[in-house]
Amino acid sequence: MAYCNAINSLVVKMYDFMKTISTVCIFGISINYLSFHRKPLIDEMMVSLFRNKQVYFFYPLKTIWQRILKKNTKNVDSIKRTEPICASLYTLAPLSFIYKSELLIWLCIALPIQLQLKYRYKISASKSLSWHYKPEQFLYIKKTFKYHVYENYDNYRFDKSYFLAKSRMYDEYLNLNFKRCCLSLISSIKQYNMYQHHSSTMYFPNAVSTRFLTGHLNAAELPFNFLKEETKTVGYVGNIDESIDTDLIEALVNRLKSVTFLLIGPIKNAKIQLLAEKYKNLHLIGPVPYDSLPACIATFTVGICPYKKLDFNLYRNPLKVYEYSSQGIPSVVQNCTLDDNTLSLVHMAVSIEGFVTHVSNILNGTQDVAKAQLIEFANLNTWKNRVESLAARLQEIDFK
């Protein structure tokens, strides 16, 4: 008991510099908090950095008209005491219609948000910290909150589905975040190298949840039971969408017919579905609960990141590399940019032929990285470690 009290006292003292902040408002970009890929980071901050704070996770903005029509709206969800309060905010117009007018942004979005925070959620914005993920979100919260943290983990300039991708205003809004936010976290080393001259920026690469390292692997958690103990398996976890190189997947499953291929995650690529119908050794598992991922990854012999050569992909720092490493699984990747520490532990391919060769060599035992070395890498790159680095940087900010 004395030991636990000492640890609690240490945690409180460590994050005492944020004592003037009573509330943290996270402006999310996911309609489902439980499946949000940044949830493991938020979980870690909830027990340390945001300890004893009121934390809100606000779903993507909806217009008041959507609420009236009751289309995909959520009000307030209280999940667990150790998780944020998930809630909704409503506007008079979507930002994509009015983003060129500062007056309309204030009138239709910023002002309604201010009123809802103050009167509905009883939040004192002057004593709150905002946390957001996309450049344009800063436009409607910049005058409401005193302190802002911007987390940049993708280069949306090359996201075809993003409404600002082709706008000249994208760079203007991005630089506004770097200049005005008290801290800007960048997970891509390629992106960080472009913007590190801004004093607010901090390299903040992806990491793995400590649950991946400490959890007990239970075969009952597997959503499949067709693997035999001696089966050699090549696996992937993540969105199976248009960013995946289907030509590479076909080359792998065609050349390595005795190997089982598992693709785990939401399936949004019709060509991949056709390949699964064509090749019996390709299995599309679909999405699985986050807590089941370690058990799934542990069945892999090789983990892959089979990205197409797209500008968007070249700015990726794949989270799955850290997750594969947590189970001692070697990785083969292509068309993404990794920092030197990560690059030294993965196999980077520059062509389909090279990718297939790397995978084959690992399966045959002629090219590998020691399992213990990969697990050690994962242990050094946990969200807990990231939060400690974040706290050290935040201590430099004068929260008055």
MARKOLTOR-644450 format. One record per residue (C-alpha): y, x, z; residue number from 1. Coordinates in nm, 2 decimals. Last residue first. Example, Ala and Ser with C-alpha at 12.3 -4.5 7.8 and 13.67 -1.06 7.14 Angstrom:
BEGIN
node yy=-0.11	xx=1.37	zz=0.71	nr=2 .
node yy=-0.45	xx=1.23	zz=0.78	nr=1 .
END
This chain:
BEGIN
node yy=3.03	xx=-0.09	zz=-1.61	nr=400 .
node yy=2.73	xx=0.04	zz=-1.80	nr=399 .
node yy=2.84	xx=0.40	zz=-1.89	nr=398 .
node yy=2.58	xx=0.51	zz=-2.14	nr=397 .
node yy=2.41	xx=0.85	zz=-2.09	nr=396 .
node yy=2.14	xx=0.68	zz=-1.87	nr=395 .
node yy=2.05	xx=0.49	zz=-2.18	nr=394 .
node yy=1.91	xx=0.81	zz=-2.34	nr=393 .
node yy=1.68	xx=0.88	zz=-2.04	nr=392 .
node yy=1.57	xx=0.52	zz=-2.03	nr=391 .
node yy=1.47	xx=0.54	zz=-2.40	nr=390 .
node yy=1.27	xx=0.85	zz=-2.34	nr=389 .
node yy=1.09	xx=0.66	zz=-2.05	nr=388 .
node yy=1.05	xx=0.36	zz=-2.28	nr=387 .
node yy=0.88	xx=0.58	zz=-2.55	nr=386 .
node yy=0.64	xx=0.72	zz=-2.30	nr=385 .
node yy=0.53	xx=0.37	zz=-2.19	nr=384 .
node yy=0.51	xx=0.27	zz=-2.55	nr=383 .
node yy=0.24	xx=0.54	zz=-2.59	nr=382 .
node yy=0.26	xx=0.85	zz=-2.80	nr=381 .
node yy=0.13	xx=1.13	zz=-2.58	nr=380 .
node yy=-0.19	xx=0.94	zz=-2.51	nr=379 .
node yy=-0.23	xx=0.87	zz=-2.88	nr=378 .
node yy=-0.21	xx=1.25	zz=-2.96	nr=377 .
node yy=-0.46	xx=1.32	zz=-2.69	nr=376 .
node yy=-0.69	xx=1.06	zz=-2.84	nr=375 .
node yy=-0.66	xx=1.23	zz=-3.18	nr=374 .
node yy=-0.73	xx=1.57	zz=-3.04	nr=373 .
node yy=-1.04	xx=1.44	zz=-2.85	nr=372 .
node yy=-1.18	xx=1.30	zz=-3.17	nr=371 .
node yy=-1.15	xx=1.64	zz=-3.35	nr=370 .
node yy=-0.99	xx=1.61	zz=-3.69	nr=369 .
node yy=-1.22	xx=1.59	zz=-3.99	nr=368 .
node yy=-1.33	xx=1.72	zz=-4.33	nr=367 .
node yy=-1.69	xx=1.80	zz=-4.41	nr=366 .
node yy=-1.85	xx=1.53	zz=-4.20	nr=365 .
node yy=-1.97	xx=1.33	zz=-4.50	nr=364 .
node yy=-1.76	xx=1.03	zz=-4.41	nr=363 .
node yy=-1.46	xx=1.25	zz=-4.36	nr=362 .
node yy=-1.52	xx=1.42	zz=-4.70	nr=361 .
node yy=-1.56	xx=1.08	zz=-4.87	nr=360 .
node yy=-1.23	xx=0.95	zz=-4.73	nr=359 .
node yy=-1.04	xx=1.26	zz=-4.83	nr=358 .
node yy=-1.19	xx=1.25	zz=-5.18	nr=357 .
node yy=-1.11	xx=0.88	zz=-5.23	nr=356 .
node yy=-0.75	xx=0.95	zz=-5.13	nr=355 .
node yy=-0.73	xx=1.25	zz=-5.37	nr=354 .
node yy=-0.86	xx=1.04	zz=-5.66	nr=353 .
node yy=-0.61	xx=0.76	zz=-5.58	nr=352 .
node yy=-0.33	xx=1.01	zz=-5.57	nr=351 .
node yy=-0.10	xx=1.19	zz=-5.33	nr=350 .
node yy=-0.32	xx=1.17	zz=-5.02	nr=349 .
node yy=-0.21	xx=1.26	zz=-4.67	nr=348 .
node yy=-0.49	xx=1.33	zz=-4.42	nr=347 .
node yy=-0.37	xx=1.27	zz=-4.07	nr=346 .
node yy=-0.33	xx=1.50	zz=-3.76	nr=345 .
node yy=-0.06	xx=1.74	zz=-3.88	nr=344 .
node yy=0.14	xx=1.46	zz=-4.03	nr=343 .
node yy=0.19	xx=1.30	zz=-3.69	nr=342 .
node yy=0.36	xx=1.61	zz=-3.54	nr=341 .
node yy=0.55	xx=1.68	zz=-3.87	nr=340 .
node yy=0.70	xx=1.33	zz=-3.89	nr=339 .
node yy=0.54	xx=1.08	zz=-4.13	nr=338 .
node yy=0.66	xx=0.93	zz=-4.46	nr=337 .
node yy=0.46	xx=0.67	zz=-4.65	nr=336 .
node yy=0.30	xx=0.66	zz=-4.99	nr=335 .
node yy=-0.05	xx=0.76	zz=-4.88	nr=334 .
node yy=-0.27	xx=0.76	zz=-4.57	nr=333 .
node yy=-0.61	xx=0.88	zz=-4.45	nr=332 .
node yy=-0.67	xx=0.85	zz=-4.08	nr=331 .
node yy=-0.92	xx=0.99	zz=-3.83	nr=330 .
node yy=-1.05	xx=0.76	zz=-3.56	nr=329 .
node yy=-1.04	xx=0.89	zz=-3.20	nr=328 .
node yy=-0.99	xx=0.54	zz=-3.06	nr=327 .
node yy=-0.62	xx=0.58	zz=-2.98	nr=326 .
node yy=-0.59	xx=0.77	zz=-3.31	nr=325 .
node yy=-0.65	xx=0.45	zz=-3.51	nr=324 .
node yy=-0.38	xx=0.27	zz=-3.31	nr=323 .
node yy=-0.13	xx=0.56	zz=-3.37	nr=322 .
node yy=-0.20	xx=0.55	zz=-3.74	nr=321 .
node yy=-0.18	xx=0.17	zz=-3.73	nr=320 .
node yy=0.19	xx=0.18	zz=-3.64	nr=319 .
node yy=0.27	xx=0.32	zz=-3.99	nr=318 .
node yy=0.60	xx=0.51	zz=-4.01	nr=317 .
node yy=0.72	xx=0.34	zz=-4.33	nr=316 .
node yy=1.02	xx=0.46	zz=-4.53	nr=315 .
node yy=0.81	xx=0.54	zz=-4.84	nr=314 .
node yy=0.66	xx=0.19	zz=-4.82	nr=313 .
node yy=0.99	xx=0.02	zz=-4.90	nr=312 .
node yy=1.05	xx=0.25	zz=-5.20	nr=311 .
node yy=0.71	xx=0.15	zz=-5.34	nr=310 .
node yy=0.41	xx=0.37	zz=-5.42	nr=309 .
node yy=0.14	xx=0.13	zz=-5.30	nr=308 .
node yy=0.01	xx=0.17	zz=-4.95	nr=307 .
node yy=-0.36	xx=0.23	zz=-4.86	nr=306 .
node yy=-0.32	xx=0.32	zz=-4.48	nr=305 .
node yy=-0.68	xx=0.39	zz=-4.39	nr=304 .
node yy=-0.89	xx=0.43	zz=-4.08	nr=303 .
node yy=-1.22	xx=0.62	zz=-4.11	nr=302 .
node yy=-1.55	xx=0.58	zz=-3.92	nr=301 .
node yy=-1.44	xx=0.24	zz=-3.80	nr=300 .
node yy=-1.62	xx=0.04	zz=-3.52	nr=299 .
node yy=-1.37	xx=0.16	zz=-3.26	nr=298 .
node yy=-1.10	xx=-0.01	zz=-3.46	nr=297 .
node yy=-1.25	xx=-0.35	zz=-3.39	nr=296 .
node yy=-1.29	xx=-0.29	zz=-3.02	nr=295 .
node yy=-0.93	xx=-0.16	zz=-3.00	nr=294 .
node yy=-0.81	xx=-0.47	zz=-3.20	nr=293 .
node yy=-0.95	xx=-0.73	zz=-2.97	nr=292 .
node yy=-0.65	xx=-0.74	zz=-2.74	nr=291 .
node yy=-0.42	xx=-0.81	zz=-3.04	nr=290 .
node yy=-0.62	xx=-1.12	zz=-3.13	nr=289 .
node yy=-0.77	xx=-1.11	zz=-3.48	nr=288 .
node yy=-0.62	xx=-1.19	zz=-3.82	nr=287 .
node yy=-0.86	xx=-1.21	zz=-4.12	nr=286 .
node yy=-1.19	xx=-1.03	zz=-4.15	nr=285 .
node yy=-1.19	xx=-0.96	zz=-4.52	nr=284 .
node yy=-1.51	xx=-0.78	zz=-4.60	nr=283 .
node yy=-1.56	xx=-0.54	zz=-4.89	nr=282 .
node yy=-1.92	xx=-0.41	zz=-4.93	nr=281 .
node yy=-2.02	xx=-0.72	zz=-5.14	nr=280 .
node yy=-1.78	xx=-0.63	zz=-5.41	nr=279 .
node yy=-1.66	xx=-0.90	zz=-5.66	nr=278 .
node yy=-1.56	xx=-1.18	zz=-5.41	nr=277 .
node yy=-1.38	xx=-0.93	zz=-5.19	nr=276 .
node yy=-1.20	xx=-0.79	zz=-5.50	nr=275 .
node yy=-1.08	xx=-1.15	zz=-5.58	nr=274 .
node yy=-0.94	xx=-1.18	zz=-5.23	nr=273 .
node yy=-0.77	xx=-0.84	zz=-5.27	nr=272 .
node yy=-0.60	xx=-0.96	zz=-5.59	nr=271 .
node yy=-0.47	xx=-1.28	zz=-5.41	nr=270 .
node yy=-0.28	xx=-1.07	zz=-5.15	nr=269 .
node yy=-0.15	xx=-1.26	zz=-4.85	nr=268 .
node yy=-0.45	xx=-1.21	zz=-4.61	nr=267 .
node yy=-0.35	xx=-1.19	zz=-4.24	nr=266 .
node yy=-0.52	xx=-0.90	zz=-4.07	nr=265 .
node yy=-0.84	xx=-0.69	zz=-4.07	nr=264 .
node yy=-0.97	xx=-0.52	zz=-4.38	nr=263 .
node yy=-1.32	xx=-0.39	zz=-4.32	nr=262 .
node yy=-1.50	xx=-0.18	zz=-4.58	nr=261 .
node yy=-1.87	xx=-0.10	zz=-4.54	nr=260 .
node yy=-2.00	xx=0.22	zz=-4.71	nr=259 .
node yy=-2.30	xx=0.23	zz=-4.95	nr=258 .
node yy=-2.09	xx=0.13	zz=-5.24	nr=257 .
node yy=-1.85	xx=0.42	zz=-5.21	nr=256 .
node yy=-1.71	xx=0.46	zz=-5.56	nr=255 .
node yy=-1.66	xx=0.09	zz=-5.62	nr=254 .
node yy=-1.53	xx=0.01	zz=-5.27	nr=253 .
node yy=-1.28	xx=0.30	zz=-5.28	nr=252 .
node yy=-1.17	xx=0.26	zz=-5.64	nr=251 .
node yy=-1.11	xx=-0.11	zz=-5.58	nr=250 .
node yy=-0.90	xx=-0.04	zz=-5.27	nr=249 .
node yy=-0.70	xx=0.21	zz=-5.46	nr=248 .
node yy=-0.63	xx=-0.03	zz=-5.75	nr=247 .
node yy=-0.53	xx=-0.29	zz=-5.49	nr=246 .
node yy=-0.26	xx=-0.07	zz=-5.34	nr=245 .
node yy=-0.14	xx=-0.27	zz=-5.05	nr=244 .
node yy=0.24	xx=-0.36	zz=-5.03	nr=243 .
node yy=0.16	xx=-0.70	zz=-5.19	nr=242 .
node yy=0.00	xx=-0.82	zz=-4.87	nr=241 .
node yy=-0.29	xx=-0.75	zz=-4.64	nr=240 .
node yy=-0.09	xx=-0.73	zz=-4.32	nr=239 .
node yy=-0.23	xx=-0.50	zz=-4.06	nr=238 .
node yy=-0.56	xx=-0.33	zz=-3.97	nr=237 .
node yy=-0.76	xx=-0.12	zz=-4.21	nr=236 .
node yy=-1.12	xx=0.01	zz=-4.19	nr=235 .
node yy=-1.37	xx=0.24	zz=-4.36	nr=234 .
node yy=-1.72	xx=0.20	zz=-4.20	nr=233 .
node yy=-2.03	xx=0.40	zz=-4.20	nr=232 .
node yy=-2.31	xx=0.19	zz=-4.06	nr=231 .
node yy=-2.55	xx=0.36	zz=-3.82	nr=230 .
node yy=-2.51	xx=0.11	zz=-3.54	nr=229 .
node yy=-2.54	xx=-0.19	zz=-3.77	nr=228 .
node yy=-2.25	xx=-0.40	zz=-3.85	nr=227 .
node yy=-2.30	xx=-0.78	zz=-3.91	nr=226 .
node yy=-2.15	xx=-0.90	zz=-3.58	nr=225 .
node yy=-1.79	xx=-1.00	zz=-3.67	nr=224 .
node yy=-1.49	xx=-1.12	zz=-3.46	nr=223 .
node yy=-1.56	xx=-0.84	zz=-3.21	nr=222 .
node yy=-1.46	xx=-0.92	zz=-2.86	nr=221 .
node yy=-1.83	xx=-0.95	zz=-2.75	nr=220 .
node yy=-1.86	xx=-0.58	zz=-2.83	nr=219 .
node yy=-1.64	xx=-0.51	zz=-2.53	nr=218 .
node yy=-1.44	xx=-0.19	zz=-2.53	nr=217 .
node yy=-1.28	xx=-0.15	zz=-2.18	nr=216 .
node yy=-0.91	xx=-0.11	zz=-2.21	nr=215 .
node yy=-0.74	xx=0.21	zz=-2.09	nr=214 .
node yy=-0.63	xx=0.36	zz=-2.42	nr=213 .
node yy=-0.56	xx=0.06	zz=-2.63	nr=212 .
node yy=-0.41	xx=-0.11	zz=-2.32	nr=211 .
node yy=-0.16	xx=0.18	zz=-2.31	nr=210 .
node yy=0.00	xx=0.02	zz=-2.61	nr=209 .
node yy=0.04	xx=0.25	zz=-2.91	nr=208 .
node yy=0.36	xx=0.41	zz=-3.05	nr=207 .
node yy=0.60	xx=0.39	zz=-3.33	nr=206 .
node yy=0.88	xx=0.64	zz=-3.37	nr=205 .
node yy=1.21	xx=0.62	zz=-3.19	nr=204 .
node yy=1.45	xx=0.88	zz=-3.33	nr=203 .
node yy=1.78	xx=0.80	zz=-3.17	nr=202 .
node yy=2.11	xx=0.70	zz=-3.33	nr=201 .
node yy=2.43	xx=0.62	zz=-3.15	nr=200 .
node yy=2.61	xx=0.94	zz=-3.24	nr=199 .
node yy=2.59	xx=0.88	zz=-3.61	nr=198 .
node yy=2.49	xx=1.20	zz=-3.79	nr=197 .
node yy=2.13	xx=1.10	zz=-3.75	nr=196 .
node yy=2.17	xx=0.85	zz=-4.04	nr=195 .
node yy=1.97	xx=0.99	zz=-4.33	nr=194 .
node yy=1.73	xx=1.19	zz=-4.13	nr=193 .
node yy=1.66	xx=0.88	zz=-3.92	nr=192 .
node yy=1.56	xx=0.68	zz=-4.23	nr=191 .
node yy=1.30	xx=0.94	zz=-4.34	nr=190 .
node yy=1.18	xx=0.98	zz=-3.98	nr=189 .
node yy=1.13	xx=0.60	zz=-3.97	nr=188 .
node yy=1.14	xx=0.45	zz=-3.62	nr=187 .
node yy=1.51	xx=0.43	zz=-3.58	nr=186 .
node yy=1.67	xx=0.32	zz=-3.25	nr=185 .
node yy=2.04	xx=0.26	zz=-3.25	nr=184 .
node yy=2.22	xx=0.27	zz=-2.91	nr=183 .
node yy=2.57	xx=0.17	zz=-2.79	nr=182 .
node yy=2.60	xx=-0.04	zz=-3.11	nr=181 .
node yy=2.93	xx=-0.01	zz=-3.29	nr=180 .
node yy=2.89	xx=0.28	zz=-3.54	nr=179 .
node yy=2.52	xx=0.25	zz=-3.62	nr=178 .
node yy=2.54	xx=-0.13	zz=-3.64	nr=177 .
node yy=2.85	xx=-0.11	zz=-3.87	nr=176 .
node yy=2.66	xx=0.14	zz=-4.08	nr=175 .
node yy=2.39	xx=-0.12	zz=-4.15	nr=174 .
node yy=2.65	xx=-0.39	zz=-4.22	nr=173 .
node yy=2.83	xx=-0.18	zz=-4.48	nr=172 .
node yy=2.50	xx=-0.06	zz=-4.63	nr=171 .
node yy=2.39	xx=-0.42	zz=-4.68	nr=170 .
node yy=2.73	xx=-0.53	zz=-4.82	nr=169 .
node yy=2.65	xx=-0.40	zz=-5.17	nr=168 .
node yy=2.39	xx=-0.68	zz=-5.18	nr=167 .
node yy=2.05	xx=-0.63	zz=-5.34	nr=166 .
node yy=1.85	xx=-0.64	zz=-5.02	nr=165 .
node yy=2.08	xx=-0.88	zz=-4.84	nr=164 .
node yy=1.86	xx=-1.18	zz=-4.88	nr=163 .
node yy=1.54	xx=-1.00	zz=-4.77	nr=162 .
node yy=1.23	xx=-1.10	zz=-4.97	nr=161 .
node yy=1.24	xx=-0.80	zz=-5.20	nr=160 .
node yy=1.25	xx=-0.56	zz=-4.90	nr=159 .
node yy=1.39	xx=-0.23	zz=-5.04	nr=158 .
node yy=1.73	xx=-0.24	zz=-4.86	nr=157 .
node yy=1.53	xx=-0.36	zz=-4.56	nr=156 .
node yy=1.44	xx=-0.01	zz=-4.46	nr=155 .
node yy=1.21	xx=-0.09	zz=-4.17	nr=154 .
node yy=1.20	xx=0.00	zz=-3.80	nr=153 .
node yy=1.56	xx=-0.03	zz=-3.70	nr=152 .
node yy=1.61	xx=-0.13	zz=-3.34	nr=151 .
node yy=1.98	xx=-0.21	zz=-3.26	nr=150 .
node yy=2.08	xx=-0.20	zz=-2.89	nr=149 .
node yy=2.41	xx=-0.38	zz=-2.80	nr=148 .
node yy=2.64	xx=-0.38	zz=-2.50	nr=147 .
node yy=2.95	xx=-0.59	zz=-2.46	nr=146 .
node yy=2.81	xx=-0.91	zz=-2.59	nr=145 .
node yy=2.97	xx=-1.20	zz=-2.76	nr=144 .
node yy=3.20	xx=-1.01	zz=-3.00	nr=143 .
node yy=2.92	xx=-0.84	zz=-3.19	nr=142 .
node yy=2.67	xx=-1.13	zz=-3.17	nr=141 .
node yy=2.73	xx=-1.30	zz=-3.50	nr=140 .
node yy=2.76	xx=-1.00	zz=-3.73	nr=139 .
node yy=2.51	xx=-0.79	zz=-3.53	nr=138 .
node yy=2.23	xx=-1.01	zz=-3.67	nr=137 .
node yy=2.32	xx=-0.88	zz=-4.02	nr=136 .
node yy=2.17	xx=-0.54	zz=-3.96	nr=135 .
node yy=1.82	xx=-0.66	zz=-3.86	nr=134 .
node yy=1.63	xx=-0.59	zz=-3.54	nr=133 .
node yy=1.83	xx=-0.70	zz=-3.24	nr=132 .
node yy=1.88	xx=-0.63	zz=-2.86	nr=131 .
node yy=2.17	xx=-0.77	zz=-2.67	nr=130 .
node yy=2.26	xx=-0.66	zz=-2.32	nr=129 .
node yy=2.41	xx=-0.90	zz=-2.07	nr=128 .
node yy=2.68	xx=-0.89	zz=-1.81	nr=127 .
node yy=2.96	xx=-0.99	zz=-2.04	nr=126 .
node yy=2.73	xx=-1.25	zz=-2.20	nr=125 .
node yy=2.70	xx=-1.44	zz=-1.87	nr=124 .
node yy=2.40	xx=-1.66	zz=-1.95	nr=123 .
node yy=2.38	xx=-2.01	zz=-1.82	nr=122 .
node yy=2.11	xx=-2.11	zz=-2.08	nr=121 .
node yy=2.27	xx=-2.43	zz=-2.20	nr=120 .
node yy=2.63	xx=-2.38	zz=-2.11	nr=119 .
node yy=2.70	xx=-2.01	zz=-2.17	nr=118 .
node yy=2.43	xx=-1.91	zz=-2.41	nr=117 .
node yy=2.47	xx=-2.24	zz=-2.61	nr=116 .
node yy=2.85	xx=-2.21	zz=-2.63	nr=115 .
node yy=2.83	xx=-1.84	zz=-2.74	nr=114 .
node yy=2.57	xx=-1.93	zz=-3.01	nr=113 .
node yy=2.78	xx=-2.22	zz=-3.14	nr=112 .
node yy=3.08	xx=-1.98	zz=-3.16	nr=111 .
node yy=2.89	xx=-1.70	zz=-3.34	nr=110 .
node yy=2.72	xx=-1.92	zz=-3.60	nr=109 .
node yy=2.93	xx=-2.18	zz=-3.78	nr=108 .
node yy=3.29	xx=-2.08	zz=-3.67	nr=107 .
node yy=3.24	xx=-1.71	zz=-3.63	nr=106 .
node yy=3.03	xx=-1.67	zz=-3.94	nr=105 .
node yy=3.27	xx=-1.89	zz=-4.13	nr=104 .
node yy=3.57	xx=-1.68	zz=-4.04	nr=103 .
node yy=3.39	xx=-1.35	zz=-4.12	nr=102 .
node yy=3.31	xx=-1.48	zz=-4.47	nr=101 .
node yy=3.06	xx=-1.29	zz=-4.68	nr=100 .
node yy=2.76	xx=-1.39	zz=-4.47	nr=99 .
node yy=2.81	xx=-1.76	zz=-4.54	nr=98 .
node yy=2.50	xx=-1.90	zz=-4.72	nr=97 .
node yy=2.25	xx=-1.63	zz=-4.59	nr=96 .
node yy=2.38	xx=-1.69	zz=-4.24	nr=95 .
node yy=2.24	xx=-2.04	zz=-4.23	nr=94 .
node yy=2.49	xx=-2.31	zz=-4.13	nr=93 .
node yy=2.59	xx=-2.51	zz=-3.82	nr=92 .
node yy=2.38	xx=-2.29	zz=-3.59	nr=91 .
node yy=2.10	xx=-2.34	zz=-3.34	nr=90 .
node yy=1.95	xx=-2.11	zz=-3.08	nr=89 .
node yy=1.59	xx=-2.13	zz=-2.97	nr=88 .
node yy=1.40	xx=-2.00	zz=-2.67	nr=87 .
node yy=1.12	xx=-1.77	zz=-2.55	nr=86 .
node yy=1.16	xx=-1.67	zz=-2.18	nr=85 .
node yy=1.05	xx=-1.31	zz=-2.18	nr=84 .
node yy=0.71	xx=-1.20	zz=-2.04	nr=83 .
node yy=0.59	xx=-1.09	zz=-1.70	nr=82 .
node yy=0.65	xx=-1.43	zz=-1.55	nr=81 .
node yy=0.42	xx=-1.57	zz=-1.82	nr=80 .
node yy=0.48	xx=-1.79	zz=-2.12	nr=79 .
node yy=0.79	xx=-1.99	zz=-2.05	nr=78 .
node yy=0.87	xx=-2.16	zz=-2.38	nr=77 .
node yy=1.21	xx=-2.31	zz=-2.45	nr=76 .
node yy=1.32	xx=-2.51	zz=-2.75	nr=75 .
node yy=1.11	xx=-2.46	zz=-3.06	nr=74 .
node yy=1.19	xx=-2.59	zz=-3.41	nr=73 .
node yy=0.96	xx=-2.58	zz=-3.71	nr=72 .
node yy=1.13	xx=-2.89	zz=-3.87	nr=71 .
node yy=1.24	xx=-3.15	zz=-3.62	nr=70 .
node yy=1.48	xx=-3.32	zz=-3.86	nr=69 .
node yy=1.76	xx=-3.30	zz=-3.60	nr=68 .
node yy=1.65	xx=-2.95	zz=-3.52	nr=67 .
node yy=1.66	xx=-2.85	zz=-3.88	nr=66 .
node yy=2.01	xx=-3.00	zz=-3.90	nr=65 .
node yy=2.12	xx=-2.79	zz=-3.61	nr=64 .
node yy=2.05	xx=-2.49	zz=-3.81	nr=63 .
node yy=1.77	xx=-2.25	zz=-3.70	nr=62 .
node yy=1.81	xx=-1.89	zz=-3.59	nr=61 .
node yy=1.51	xx=-1.67	zz=-3.56	nr=60 .
node yy=1.35	xx=-1.71	zz=-3.22	nr=59 .
node yy=1.54	xx=-1.59	zz=-2.91	nr=58 .
node yy=1.35	xx=-1.38	zz=-2.66	nr=57 .
node yy=1.52	xx=-1.40	zz=-2.33	nr=56 .
node yy=1.50	xx=-1.16	zz=-2.04	nr=55 .
node yy=1.63	xx=-1.22	zz=-1.69	nr=54 .
node yy=1.63	xx=-0.88	zz=-1.53	nr=53 .
node yy=1.43	xx=-0.77	zz=-1.23	nr=52 .
node yy=1.25	xx=-0.50	zz=-1.43	nr=51 .
node yy=1.40	xx=-0.47	zz=-1.77	nr=50 .
node yy=1.35	xx=-0.09	zz=-1.80	nr=49 .
node yy=1.02	xx=-0.09	zz=-1.61	nr=48 .
node yy=0.77	xx=-0.39	zz=-1.61	nr=47 .
node yy=0.95	xx=-0.58	zz=-1.89	nr=46 .
node yy=1.01	xx=-0.27	zz=-2.09	nr=45 .
node yy=0.64	xx=-0.22	zz=-2.14	nr=44 .
node yy=0.58	xx=-0.58	zz=-2.25	nr=43 .
node yy=0.87	xx=-0.55	zz=-2.49	nr=42 .
node yy=0.71	xx=-0.25	zz=-2.65	nr=41 .
node yy=0.37	xx=-0.43	zz=-2.67	nr=40 .
node yy=0.56	xx=-0.73	zz=-2.82	nr=39 .
node yy=0.70	xx=-0.53	zz=-3.11	nr=38 .
node yy=0.44	xx=-0.66	zz=-3.35	nr=37 .
node yy=0.53	xx=-1.02	zz=-3.28	nr=36 .
node yy=0.20	xx=-1.22	zz=-3.25	nr=35 .
node yy=0.28	xx=-1.36	zz=-2.90	nr=34 .
node yy=0.64	xx=-1.41	zz=-3.00	nr=33 .
node yy=0.57	xx=-1.65	zz=-3.28	nr=32 .
node yy=0.86	xx=-1.74	zz=-3.51	nr=31 .
node yy=0.93	xx=-1.37	zz=-3.56	nr=30 .
node yy=1.27	xx=-1.21	zz=-3.62	nr=29 .
node yy=1.38	xx=-1.19	zz=-3.26	nr=28 .
node yy=1.72	xx=-1.17	zz=-3.10	nr=27 .
node yy=1.64	xx=-1.02	zz=-2.76	nr=26 .
node yy=1.89	xx=-1.12	zz=-2.49	nr=25 .
node yy=1.87	xx=-0.91	zz=-2.18	nr=24 .
node yy=2.03	xx=-1.05	zz=-1.86	nr=23 .
node yy=2.17	xx=-0.91	zz=-1.54	nr=22 .
node yy=2.31	xx=-0.58	zz=-1.66	nr=21 .
node yy=2.52	xx=-0.41	zz=-1.38	nr=20 .
node yy=2.20	xx=-0.26	zz=-1.23	nr=19 .
node yy=2.13	xx=-0.07	zz=-1.56	nr=18 .
node yy=2.17	xx=0.27	zz=-1.39	nr=17 .
node yy=1.91	xx=0.17	zz=-1.13	nr=16 .
node yy=1.63	xx=0.23	zz=-1.39	nr=15 .
node yy=1.48	xx=0.53	zz=-1.22	nr=14 .
node yy=1.56	xx=0.41	zz=-0.87	nr=13 .
node yy=1.37	xx=0.08	zz=-0.92	nr=12 .
node yy=1.07	xx=0.27	zz=-1.07	nr=11 .
node yy=1.07	xx=0.52	zz=-0.78	nr=10 .
node yy=1.09	xx=0.24	zz=-0.52	nr=9 .
node yy=0.80	xx=0.07	zz=-0.69	nr=8 .
node yy=0.59	xx=0.39	zz=-0.69	nr=7 .
node yy=0.66	xx=0.44	zz=-0.32	nr=6 .
node yy=0.57	xx=0.09	zz=-0.24	nr=5 .
node yy=0.24	xx=0.13	zz=-0.43	nr=4 .
node yy=0.16	xx=0.45	zz=-0.24	nr=3 .
node yy=0.24	xx=0.28	zz=0.09	nr=2 .
node yy=0.00	xx=0.00	zz=0.00	nr=1 .
END
